[in-house]
């Protein structure tokens, strides 16, 4: 497999892991989320090491912007590949990039 495809999949998986992590955290703390979103956000941020907490605490979130860029790069690289499976991953990468774009607002 080409190195650029491997890099695209790594970027894709990093972005997906952030989205899945948020949904799992939301589901486990749904009562707090519905009662006080600010407290939920603080609890979510406190789970990370202090070195990367600023990536999640500022507005707009730099972590979301980074994942947006990762999804765009992965989508462009995978879209250039001729196999159908790569094109499907590229479309989902663009979908998640679009989703992250709205998360920035």
matplotlib code that plots the C-alpha trace (Angstrom):
import matplotlib.pyplot as plt

x = [0.0, 1.3, 2.6, 0.2, -2.8, -1.5, -1.1, -4.6, -6.1, -4.1, -5.5, -9.0, -8.8, -7.5, -10.5, -12.9, -11.5, -12.2, -15.8, -16.4, -14.8, -17.2, -20.3, -19.2, -18.5, -21.8, -23.7, -22.1, -22.8, -26.1, -27.9, -25.1, -25.2, -28.9, -28.7, -25.5, -23.5, -20.7, -20.0, -20.0, -17.4, -15.2, -15.5, -14.6, -11.6, -10.3, -9.9, -7.0, -3.4, -2.7, -0.5, -3.3, -6.2, -5.8, -6.7, -10.2, -10.8, -10.5, -13.3, -13.2, -11.6, -8.2, -8.8, -11.9, -10.0, -7.2, -9.6, -11.3, -8.0, -7.2, -10.5, -9.9, -6.4, -7.6, -10.5, -8.4, -5.8, -8.3, -10.4, -7.4, -7.3, -9.1, -10.6, -14.3, -13.6, -11.2, -13.8, -16.3, -13.8, -13.2, -16.9, -17.2, -14.1, -15.7, -18.9, -17.1, -15.1, -18.4, -19.7, -16.6, -17.0, -20.4, -18.9, -16.5, -19.5]
y = [0.0, 3.5, 5.7, 8.5, 6.1, 5.0, 8.6, 9.4, 6.5, 7.5, 11.1, 9.7, 7.5, 10.3, 12.4, 9.5, 8.7, 12.3, 12.0, 8.6, 9.7, 12.7, 10.5, 7.9, 10.6, 12.3, 9.0, 8.3, 11.8, 12.5, 13.8, 16.3, 17.3, 18.1, 19.9, 22.0, 21.9, 24.1, 21.6, 18.8, 20.6, 21.2, 17.5, 16.5, 18.7, 17.6, 14.0, 15.0, 15.6, 19.3, 19.5, 19.1, 20.6, 24.0, 22.3, 21.7, 24.7, 27.6, 28.8, 27.8, 24.6, 24.1, 20.3, 20.6, 22.7, 20.2, 17.3, 19.3, 19.7, 16.0, 15.0, 17.3, 16.0, 12.3, 13.0, 14.6, 11.8, 9.0, 10.6, 10.4, 6.6, 4.6, 2.0, 2.4, 1.6, 4.6, 6.9, 5.8, 6.6, 10.0, 10.8, 10.0, 12.0, 15.1, 14.4, 14.4, 17.5, 19.3, 18.2, 19.5, 22.8, 23.3, 22.3, 25.3, 27.7]
z = [0.0, -0.8, 2.0, 1.2, 1.5, 4.9, 6.0, 4.8, 6.8, 9.9, 9.6, 9.0, 12.1, 14.3, 13.3, 13.8, 17.2, 18.4, 17.2, 18.7, 22.0, 22.2, 21.5, 24.1, 26.7, 25.9, 26.3, 29.6, 30.9, 29.2, 32.4, 33.0, 29.3, 29.4, 32.7, 32.3, 29.1, 30.5, 33.3, 30.7, 28.6, 31.7, 32.6, 29.1, 29.0, 32.4, 31.1, 28.8, 29.9, 30.7, 27.7, 25.2, 27.3, 25.5, 22.2, 23.7, 25.9, 23.5, 21.2, 18.3, 19.4, 17.8, 18.1, 15.9, 13.3, 13.3, 12.7, 10.0, 8.2, 8.7, 7.2, 4.2, 3.6, 3.9, 1.6, -1.1, -1.0, -1.0, -3.8, -6.1, -5.8, -8.5, -6.2, -5.2, -1.5, -1.3, -2.9, -0.2, 2.5, 0.8, 0.8, 4.5, 5.2, 3.5, 5.4, 8.7, 7.7, 6.9, 10.3, 12.0, 10.2, 11.8, 15.2, 14.9, 14.8]

ax = plt.figure().add_subplot(projection="3d")
ax.plot(x, y, z, "-o")
ax.set_aspect("equal")
plt.show()
